[in-house]
């Protein structure tokens, strides 16, 4: 395969990736975007294999790796639940970061095998340094994020005195050893490189442990961005334009998504990194004060919604855990058959990853024209008869409107403005931010306790 043919096919794959991102920007085109992304990756892999084969005639080990990885990926994809998707994404990010580090180590060990001159030119050393430390931070940080999301590590922030100064000192030391590696003679390159890589692994852990569960959506998109930049950095070292383009797309889109998530939470990116909120659930529940709530049954909820003119459903993580989306769709269809205007309100950071609720509703084949983003539905709550909240907490917490609150200024779904509010939760435990929710104690609020799927199924049965 000639260099021009390789460049042409890489260009085609790149266009597929760009169109894939465009398609994934809206639920109605997401399936097409996903298929374009798959096609682009297939083209990139086949062209790369053909390129390797034309030089070495030996692609057996690569094909074996693809086969093993493909089988493992297929098994995971079939077994993983939607509620486990965030930790799966974090785990995949860690593999991308580790791959970048291993490729850099291999390139330093045998530069000629990667088409690099010996000794390694300064420009390539800089690229290897950048790709390595970003990849190492991505790997260890993603492992911690996976542990927090999966419950293997407690989600509360881990903080200690002098934490930020320690992180700063390690970052300076990492850069110093990176400069040493950049300037060192070829025969003494390993010592500064190994120390720099080790510090980067430690720094990845220390950056993520002080971030609480409430900020995990931002962390996921941030690590997604890191993994892309790590791939792009290694792409420069390997002189692989496809890797550079794909990594840049992932890096930039992840950075944009991080910005969107921070804006949705009224947080700055540096505020998240330098000390997120997210205390242990229940830690900030009204100072331990016992409050009374008005509770009801599924039959009560069915009666109220059946006699309403408009209902807005607010899905949260409790709905995802219970896998209640299909039951919710059935309930909405029965209400619409009775003439009730039913809509869904989606907060940008509802659930444990960006777009979590959109994917759940799409899985249940909820019509896209019934699903509204926060900025489009908030003005409607004041004229809504019933707001049905299913397992959401922080994204509907009116404390966001009170100065002095840890979540002050965070845009929320204004469900508290509806005429009647029905909240389904398993218990009165606080959400990820560790804050109690005054909405639950309002006179117009009725709590229906229990598993979301069971409660919604009972509501469906009770609707005439």
Buried (B, 14 or more C-beta within 10 A) or exposed (E): EEEEEBEEBBBBBBBBBBBBBEBBEEBEBBEBBEEBBEBBBEBBBEBBBBBEEEEEEEBEEBEEEEEEEEEEEEEEEEEEEBBBBBBBBBBBBBBBBBBBBBBBBEBBEEBEEBEBEEBBEEEBBBBBBBBBBBBBBBBBBBBBBBBBBBEEBEBBBBEEEEBBEBBEEBBEBBBBBBBBBBEBEEEEBBEBBEBBBEBBBBBBBBBBBBBBBBBBBBBBBBBBBBBBBBBBBBBBBBEBBBBBBBBBBBBBBBBEBBBBBBEBBBBEBEBBBBBBBBBBBBEBBEEEEEEEEEEBBBBBBBBBBBEBEBBBBBBBBBBBBBBBBBBBBBBBEBBEEEEBBBBBBBBBBBBBBBBBBBBBBBEBEBEBEBBBEBEEBBEBBEEBBBBBBBBBBBBBBBBBBEEEBBBEEBBBBBBBBBBBBBBBBBEBEBBBBBBBBBBBBBEEBBBBBBBBBBBBBBBBEBBE
